[in-house]
Amino acid sequence: MLQPASVAQLMGGRKIARIVLEPEAIRARVREMGREIGAAYPEGDLLVLGLLKGSFIFLGDLVREIPRPLQVDFIVVSSYGSDTVSSGHVRLVYDPETGLEGKHILLVEDIIDSGRTLNRLVELLGARRPRSLAICALLDKQLAEGLQLKPRCLGFEAPHEFLVGYGLDHAEDFRHLPFVASLAE
C-alpha cells in the first residue's frame, strides 16, 4: 500500500483525485496477461508492437511475462498534445522498422479511450498483411464506439477520468508513477 507522503513526493506538488490501481494489482494482472498471451500464440513469429510513448512501461513489464520467443518494436502516433482529450487527428510519427508480413502482431496500448488512434492503426497495420493482428491494452474506458478490433487481452476497465501513471501522462508528466491515478482538476 502506498503511503501518502511517498505519493506526494512522486507527484511534485500536483494533486491526484485518487489512486485507481495500486502497483501490486498492476503487477499481478500483467503477469496473468503474459500467460494468456503465451497460450494464445503457441506458434509462429510474434511481434509485440508498443504504441509509444504511453505503453513503454506496460510493454516492458509485459514482454518479460510472455513465456515464448518474441520480437519487440514500436510505433509512435500523436493525437493528444498537451490536452486531456484526443484531438481526433492521428499523426504517424515513427513507423516500425520490423517487417510485419506473415507475423502475429500484438499491438500494445496503454489505454483505449475514443478508439480513433486504434482504428487508424488497425487500418495501417492490416494493410501490411500480418498473419494476425490483435490488441492488448492495459486499460479500457469502454467509450470507444465503432472500434474495429476489440482487445484480445485487457488488463482493467478504467473509470471515465483522466488517468496518469504507469506510462500514462499529462503533457509528458507522471509517466514514472508506479500506480495509475486520476488527476485532480
BELZI-V66136 format. One record per residue. N is the residue number from 0. OMEGA is omega in whole degrees, -180 to 180 (NA if undefined). BURIAL is b if it has 9 or more other ideal C-beta (glycine too) atoms within 8 Angstrom, else e. Layout:
n->N omega->OMEGA burial->BURIAL
n->N omega->OMEGA burial->BURIAL
This chain:
n->0 omega->-179 burial->e
n->1 omega->178 burial->b
n->2 omega->-179 burial->e
n->3 omega->-179 burial->e
n->4 omega->-180 burial->e
n->5 omega->177 burial->e
n->6 omega->180 burial->b
n->7 omega->180 burial->e
n->8 omega->180 burial->e
n->9 omega->-177 burial->b
n->10 omega->177 burial->b
n->11 omega->177 burial->e
n->12 omega->177 burial->e
n->13 omega->-176 burial->b
n->14 omega->170 burial->e
n->15 omega->177 burial->b
n->16 omega->180 burial->b
n->17 omega->173 burial->e
n->18 omega->-177 burial->b
n->19 omega->179 burial->b
n->20 omega->178 burial->b
n->21 omega->179 burial->b
n->22 omega->-178 burial->b
n->23 omega->179 burial->e
n->24 omega->178 burial->e
n->25 omega->-179 burial->b
n->26 omega->-178 burial->b
n->27 omega->-179 burial->e
n->28 omega->178 burial->b
n->29 omega->177 burial->b
n->30 omega->178 burial->b
n->31 omega->-179 burial->e
n->32 omega->178 burial->b
n->33 omega->178 burial->b
n->34 omega->179 burial->b
n->35 omega->-179 burial->b
n->36 omega->178 burial->b
n->37 omega->179 burial->b
n->38 omega->-178 burial->e
n->39 omega->-178 burial->b
n->40 omega->-178 burial->b
n->41 omega->-178 burial->e
n->42 omega->179 burial->e
n->43 omega->179 burial->e
n->44 omega->178 burial->e
n->45 omega->174 burial->b
n->46 omega->176 burial->b
n->47 omega->-172 burial->b
n->48 omega->-177 burial->b
n->49 omega->176 burial->b
n->50 omega->-177 burial->b
n->51 omega->7 burial->b
n->52 omega->-170 burial->e
n->53 omega->-174 burial->b
n->54 omega->-167 burial->b
n->55 omega->180 burial->b
n->56 omega->177 burial->b
n->57 omega->-179 burial->b
n->58 omega->180 burial->b
n->59 omega->178 burial->e
n->60 omega->-176 burial->b
n->61 omega->-175 burial->b
n->62 omega->177 burial->b
n->63 omega->180 burial->e
n->64 omega->-180 burial->b
n->65 omega->-172 burial->b
n->66 omega->178 burial->e
n->67 omega->177 burial->e
n->68 omega->179 burial->e
n->69 omega->173 burial->b
n->70 omega->179 burial->b
n->71 omega->171 burial->b
n->72 omega->-175 burial->b
n->73 omega->172 burial->b
n->74 omega->-179 burial->b
n->75 omega->174 burial->b
n->76 omega->178 burial->b
n->77 omega->176 burial->e
n->78 omega->-176 burial->b
n->79 omega->-171 burial->b
n->80 omega->179 burial->e
n->81 omega->179 burial->e
n->82 omega->177 burial->e
n->83 omega->174 burial->e
n->84 omega->-180 burial->e
n->85 omega->178 burial->b
n->86 omega->-176 burial->e
n->87 omega->178 burial->e
n->88 omega->-178 burial->e
n->89 omega->-178 burial->b
n->90 omega->178 burial->e
n->91 omega->-178 burial->b
n->92 omega->179 burial->e
n->93 omega->-180 burial->e
n->94 omega->-179 burial->e
n->95 omega->178 burial->b
n->96 omega->-179 burial->e
n->97 omega->175 burial->e
n->98 omega->-176 burial->e
n->99 omega->-174 burial->b
n->100 omega->176 burial->e
n->101 omega->-179 burial->e
n->102 omega->168 burial->b
n->103 omega->180 burial->b
n->104 omega->175 burial->b
n->105 omega->-179 burial->b
n->106 omega->-176 burial->b
n->107 omega->-176 burial->b
n->108 omega->177 burial->b
n->109 omega->-176 burial->b
n->110 omega->174 burial->b
n->111 omega->-178 burial->b
n->112 omega->-180 burial->e
n->113 omega->-178 burial->e
n->114 omega->-178 burial->b
n->115 omega->-179 burial->b
n->116 omega->-179 burial->b
n->117 omega->179 burial->b
n->118 omega->179 burial->b
n->119 omega->-180 burial->b
n->120 omega->177 burial->b
n->121 omega->177 burial->b
n->122 omega->-177 burial->b
n->123 omega->-177 burial->b
n->124 omega->179 burial->b
n->125 omega->179 burial->e
n->126 omega->-179 burial->e
n->127 omega->173 burial->e
n->128 omega->174 burial->e
n->129 omega->175 burial->b
n->130 omega->174 burial->e
n->131 omega->179 burial->e
n->132 omega->-180 burial->b
n->133 omega->180 burial->b
n->134 omega->172 burial->b
n->135 omega->-179 burial->b
n->136 omega->175 burial->b
n->137 omega->-175 burial->b
n->138 omega->175 burial->b
n->139 omega->179 burial->b
n->140 omega->180 burial->b
n->141 omega->180 burial->e
n->142 omega->-172 burial->b
n->143 omega->174 burial->b
n->144 omega->178 burial->e
n->145 omega->177 burial->e
n->146 omega->-175 burial->b
n->147 omega->-176 burial->e
n->148 omega->178 burial->b
n->149 omega->180 burial->e
n->150 omega->175 burial->b
n->151 omega->-178 burial->e
n->152 omega->-176 burial->b
n->153 omega->178 burial->e
n->154 omega->-174 burial->b
n->155 omega->165 burial->b
n->156 omega->-175 burial->e
n->157 omega->176 burial->b
n->158 omega->180 burial->e
n->159 omega->-180 burial->e
n->160 omega->176 burial->b
n->161 omega->-172 burial->e
n->162 omega->177 burial->b
n->163 omega->176 burial->b
n->164 omega->-180 burial->b
n->165 omega->179 burial->b
n->166 omega->179 burial->b
n->167 omega->-175 burial->b
n->168 omega->163 burial->b
n->169 omega->-179 burial->b
n->170 omega->177 burial->e
n->171 omega->177 burial->e
n->172 omega->170 burial->b
n->173 omega->179 burial->b
n->174 omega->-173 burial->b
n->175 omega->-176 burial->e
n->176 omega->-179 burial->b
n->177 omega->-179 burial->e
n->178 omega->173 burial->b
n->179 omega->-177 burial->b
n->180 omega->174 burial->b
n->181 omega->-178 burial->b
n->182 omega->179 burial->b
n->183 omega->-180 burial->e
n->184 omega->NA burial->e
